[in-house]
Amino acid sequence: MPPKPTYRIATIPGDGIGKEVIPAGQRAVEAVSKRHGFEVVWDEFDWSCERFAETGRMMPHDGIARVRSHDAIFLGAVGFPGVPDHVSLWGLLIPLRRELDQYANVRPVKLLRGIRSPLQGRGPEDIDFVVVRENVEGEYSEVGGRVYAGTEREAAVQEAVFTRHGVDRIMDFAFGLAQNRSRRHVTSATKSNGIVHTMPFWDERFRAAAERYPAVETSQYHIDILTAHFVLHPDWFDVVVASNLFGDILSDLGPAVAGSIGIAPAANINPDRSFPSMFEPVHGSAPDIAGRGVANPVGAIWSGAMMLEHLGHPEAAQELEVAIESSLGSPRSRTRDLGGSADTKAALRAVLSALP
């Protein structure tokens, strides 16, 4: 009998409720892994704002090297009061994404059965799309700085960086994803009427990608009206491709339209698999409820399912996703952000009980 496949996962619970939901995600992943004949080994790292307070660094100098050989990274949340957000993100999350070339941020937006959308009259058949965000360049650039700090002449300059290499590969990723979905449609988020250099360039590369994928239909909206369409017409969308900043905004708005940011998963993908990809719930560290045991674990569990699919186990991933949706049918197994009464442990138990 051949040995069971074994995957080493670098686990970074991080801050706040990350320390509560990541263990729930691990339990769920372990449950389906046993059924499907593979094993997951977790290597935990204490990289966090707490570590920053103790050492002055979110992660050690050789942090990237420590996780580079893992099969994937499972991240909880980054950020906590007392540590400025730009310090925590640029000390941990952004270096992981960039140095491991996780250039495709993938965030499903799906209204699950059992969840009520805040949009009146919308059901699961209306909200099922994916936001693909360029994840390593664009508006989130280190190019810039401040001059004359603390004086009346103080000025801050921030440069956006869009490369043909970076834009073309995220377009190819989005169009490739759309080719494997039933609707085969890609929407581009732009702002070329007001941002005079980078966004017209983005539009040009979107048109070039559309020519490479003639079977995929396309549409394009300026980011301001696109946010309105997310609310008014969520059924229009299939795959939405956006720059780093626009994608960040849209991929939080989308889950809110689908009922709760607490259930939203995300994947930071290195498509050529030269480095590990990273999987994380979207909800952040939520320090206001941290330590109370009431955080929604669904985002972490669903992110775990995305990780299993990336590792080559789509059947296990599908089982976990079906169990998530099944568990949300009763208020007793939904957490408070979804109008239920369950705490984190009860919500996890409901998911595990719904597995085949």
C-alpha positions in Angstrom: 0.0 0.0 0.0 1.5 3.4 -1.0 2.1 5.8 1.9 -0.5 8.5 2.6 0.2 11.9 1.2 1.3 14.3 3.9 1.2 18.0 3.7 3.1 20.4 5.9 1.2 23.6 6.7 2.7 26.7 8.2 0.1 27.9 10.7 0.1 31.5 11.8 -2.9 32.2 14.1 -1.8 35.8 14.4 -3.9 38.2 16.4 -7.3 38.5 18.1 -9.9 36.0 16.9 -7.3 34.5 14.6 -6.2 32.4 17.6 -9.8 31.2 18.0 -10.9 30.5 14.5 -7.7 28.9 13.1 -7.9 25.9 15.5 -11.4 25.4 14.3 -10.3 25.5 10.7 -7.6 23.0 11.6 -10.1 20.6 13.2 -12.3 20.7 10.1 -9.4 20.1 7.7 -8.2 17.2 9.8 -11.7 15.7 9.8 -12.0 15.5 6.0 -8.3 14.6 5.5 -8.9 11.4 7.4 -11.8 10.5 5.2 -9.9 11.1 2.1 -6.6 9.3 2.9 -4.1 12.1 3.4 -2.5 13.7 6.4 -1.9 17.3 7.4 1.0 18.3 9.7 0.8 21.8 11.3 3.9 23.8 12.1 2.7 26.8 14.2 4.4 30.2 14.3 3.7 32.8 16.9 4.1 35.8 14.5 1.8 38.5 15.6 1.4 41.9 17.2 2.0 40.3 20.6 5.4 39.2 19.2 6.0 42.7 17.9 5.4 44.1 21.4 8.0 41.7 22.8 10.7 41.7 20.1 10.0 44.7 17.8 9.3 42.5 14.9 6.1 40.8 13.6 8.2 37.9 12.5 11.9 37.0 12.6 14.4 38.1 10.0 14.4 34.6 8.4 10.6 34.2 8.6 10.1 33.9 4.9 12.8 31.2 4.6 11.1 29.3 7.4 7.8 28.9 5.5 9.1 28.8 1.9 9.3 25.0 1.9 5.9 24.3 3.3 3.0 23.1 1.2 0.7 26.0 2.2 0.3 28.7 4.9 -2.8 29.0 7.0 -3.2 32.5 8.5 -5.6 33.8 11.1 -5.6 37.5 11.3 -3.1 40.4 11.6 -3.6 43.6 13.6 -4.3 44.6 17.2 -4.7 47.9 19.1 -1.3 49.4 20.1 0.4 48.4 16.9 -0.2 50.7 13.9 -1.9 48.9 11.1 0.8 49.8 8.6 3.4 48.3 10.9 1.5 45.0 11.4 0.7 44.5 7.7 4.0 45.5 6.3 5.7 43.5 9.0 4.0 40.2 8.2 1.1 39.9 5.7 2.5 42.0 2.8 6.0 40.5 2.9 4.5 37.0 2.8 2.4 37.8 -0.2 5.2 39.6 -2.1 8.2 37.5 -1.3 6.3 34.3 -2.0 4.8 35.9 -5.2 1.2 35.2 -4.2 0.0 37.6 -6.9 -3.6 36.3 -7.2 -5.9 37.1 -4.3 -9.0 35.1 -4.7 -12.1 35.8 -2.7 -15.4 33.9 -3.4 -18.6 35.8 -2.8 -21.5 33.4 -2.4 -24.8 33.7 -0.6 -25.0 30.3 1.2 -28.4 28.7 1.9 -29.4 29.5 5.5 -27.9 33.0 5.3 -30.0 36.1 4.6 -28.6 38.8 2.4 -29.1 42.4 3.5 -30.3 42.9 0.0 -34.1 42.6 -0.1 -35.3 39.7 -2.3 -31.9 38.3 -3.2 -31.3 34.5 -2.9 -28.4 32.1 -3.4 -29.1 32.1 -7.2 -28.4 35.8 -7.3 -25.0 36.1 -5.5 -22.2 33.7 -6.6 -19.1 35.4 -8.0 -15.4 35.7 -7.4 -13.2 38.8 -6.9 -9.7 38.3 -8.3 -7.4 41.0 -6.8 -3.9 41.8 -8.0 -2.0 41.2 -4.8 1.6 42.3 -5.0 1.9 45.7 -6.8 -0.5 48.4 -7.9 -1.5 51.1 -5.4 0.1 49.2 -2.4 3.6 50.3 -3.3 6.6 51.2 -1.2 7.6 53.9 -3.7 7.2 57.3 -2.1 7.9 59.0 1.2 7.6 62.2 3.2 9.6 65.4 3.1 9.8 68.3 5.6 8.1 66.2 8.3 6.5 68.2 11.1 6.7 71.5 9.3 4.1 73.5 7.3 5.8 72.3 4.2 5.3 68.6 5.0 4.3 66.5 2.0 3.6 62.8 1.5 4.0 61.1 -1.9 2.7 57.6 -2.7 3.4 56.1 -6.1 1.3 53.3 -7.7 3.3 50.7 -9.7 1.6 48.8 -12.6 3.8 46.6 -14.7 2.7 44.8 -17.9 4.0 41.6 -16.4 2.0 42.0 -13.3 -1.2 43.2 -14.9 -1.1 40.6 -17.7 -0.7 37.7 -15.4 -3.6 38.7 -13.1 -5.7 39.1 -16.2 -4.7 35.7 -17.4 -5.6 34.2 -14.0 -9.0 35.9 -13.9 -9.9 34.8 -17.5 -8.6 31.3 -16.9 -10.8 31.1 -13.8 -13.8 32.3 -15.8 -13.2 29.7 -18.5 -13.9 27.0 -16.0 -17.1 28.6 -14.6 -20.5 28.2 -16.2 -21.1 31.9 -17.1 -17.6 32.6 -18.5 -17.7 36.3 -17.8 -15.1 38.7 -16.5 -15.8 42.2 -15.2 -12.9 44.7 -14.9 -12.8 47.4 -12.2 -11.2 50.6 -13.4 -11.1 54.4 -12.9 -9.6 55.5 -16.2 -11.7 58.6 -16.3 -9.9 60.1 -13.3 -6.6 58.3 -12.9 -4.8 59.3 -16.0 -1.9 56.9 -16.4 -2.3 53.6 -14.6 -6.0 52.9 -15.2 -5.9 53.5 -19.0 -3.0 51.1 -19.0 -5.1 48.6 -17.0 -7.9 49.0 -19.5 -5.5 48.3 -22.4 -4.2 45.1 -20.9 -7.8 44.0 -20.1 -8.7 44.4 -23.8 -5.6 42.5 -24.8 -6.6 39.7 -22.4 -10.1 39.6 -23.8 -8.6 39.0 -27.3 -6.7 36.0 -25.9 -9.8 34.5 -24.4 -12.5 35.0 -27.1 -14.9 32.5 -25.4 -15.1 34.7 -22.3 -17.6 37.6 -22.3 -16.5 40.9 -20.7 -17.7 44.1 -19.1 -16.0 47.1 -17.5 -17.1 49.6 -14.9 -15.5 52.5 -13.1 -15.0 51.6 -9.4 -17.6 54.1 -8.1 -20.5 52.8 -10.1 -19.2 49.2 -9.7 -19.7 49.4 -6.0 -23.3 50.5 -6.6 -23.8 47.6 -9.0 -22.5 45.1 -6.4 -25.5 46.2 -4.2 -28.1 46.8 -6.9 -27.2 44.0 -9.3 -25.0 41.3 -7.7 -26.5 38.8 -10.2 -24.5 40.5 -13.0 -21.2 39.2 -11.8 -19.2 36.1 -12.3 -15.4 36.9 -12.1 -14.4 40.4 -11.2 -10.7 41.4 -11.7 -9.3 44.4 -10.0 -6.1 46.2 -8.9 -4.8 45.8 -5.4 -6.7 48.7 -3.9 -9.9 48.3 -5.8 -9.9 44.6 -5.2 -9.4 45.1 -1.5 -12.4 47.3 -1.3 -14.6 45.1 -3.5 -13.7 41.9 -1.7 -15.0 43.3 1.6 -18.1 44.7 0.0 -18.9 41.4 -1.7 -19.1 39.3 1.5 -21.2 42.0 3.2 -23.7 41.7 0.3 -23.6 37.9 0.8 -24.6 38.2 4.5 -21.5 38.6 6.6 -17.8 39.2 6.3 -17.4 36.7 9.1 -17.9 33.8 6.7 -15.7 35.0 3.9 -12.6 33.0 2.8 -9.6 34.2 0.9 -6.7 32.6 -0.9 -3.3 34.3 -1.8 -2.3 32.1 -4.7 1.1 31.5 -6.2 -0.2 30.0 -9.4 3.0 28.4 -10.7 3.5 26.8 -7.2 7.1 27.9 -7.0 6.2 29.0 -3.4 3.5 28.1 -1.0 0.1 29.8 -1.3 -1.6 31.3 1.8 -5.2 30.9 3.0 -7.0 33.2 5.4 -10.4 34.4 6.5 -11.3 37.9 5.4 -12.7 39.1 8.7 -9.6 40.5 10.4 -8.6 40.2 14.1 -11.8 41.7 15.5 -10.3 42.8 18.9 -13.7 43.9 20.2 -14.8 40.2 20.5 -11.4 38.5 20.9 -11.1 36.1 23.8 -14.9 35.7 24.2 -15.2 32.5 22.2 -18.0 33.9 20.0 -16.1 34.5 16.7 -17.5 33.0 13.6 -15.2 30.1 12.4 -16.8 29.7 9.0 -14.4 32.0 7.2 -11.4 30.0 8.5 -13.1 26.7 7.8 -14.0 27.8 4.2 -10.4 29.0 3.7 -9.3 25.6 4.8 -11.5 24.1 2.1 -9.9 26.4 -0.5 -6.5 25.2 0.8 -7.5 21.6 0.3 -8.6 22.2 -3.3 -5.3 24.0 -4.0 -3.4 21.0 -2.6 -5.2 18.7 -5.0 -8.2 17.4 -3.0 -11.3 18.9 -4.6 -13.6 16.2 -3.3 -12.5 16.9 0.3 -12.9 20.6 -0.2 -16.4 20.1 -1.6 -17.4 18.0 1.3 -16.3 20.7 3.7 -18.1 23.5 1.8 -21.3 21.4 1.7 -21.0 20.8 5.4 -20.6 24.5 6.1 -23.7 25.4 4.1 -25.7 22.6 5.8 -24.6 23.7 9.3 -26.0 27.2 8.7 -29.5 26.0 8.4 -30.3 26.4 12.1 -30.0 29.5 14.2 -28.6 27.3 17.0 -25.5 26.6 14.8 -25.0 30.1 13.5 -23.0 32.7 15.3 -24.4 36.1 16.4 -23.2 37.9 13.4 -25.5 35.7 11.4 -28.5 36.2 13.8 -27.9 32.9 15.6 -26.9 31.9 19.2 -23.9 29.6 18.7 -20.4 30.3 20.0 -17.3 29.3 18.1 -17.2 25.8 19.4 -20.8 25.1 18.7 -20.5 26.4 15.2 -17.5 24.1 14.6 -19.4 21.1 16.0 -22.3 21.8 13.6 -19.9 21.8 10.6 -18.2 18.6 11.8 -21.6 16.9 12.4 -22.7 17.8 8.9 -19.8 16.0 7.3 -20.7 12.6 5.6 
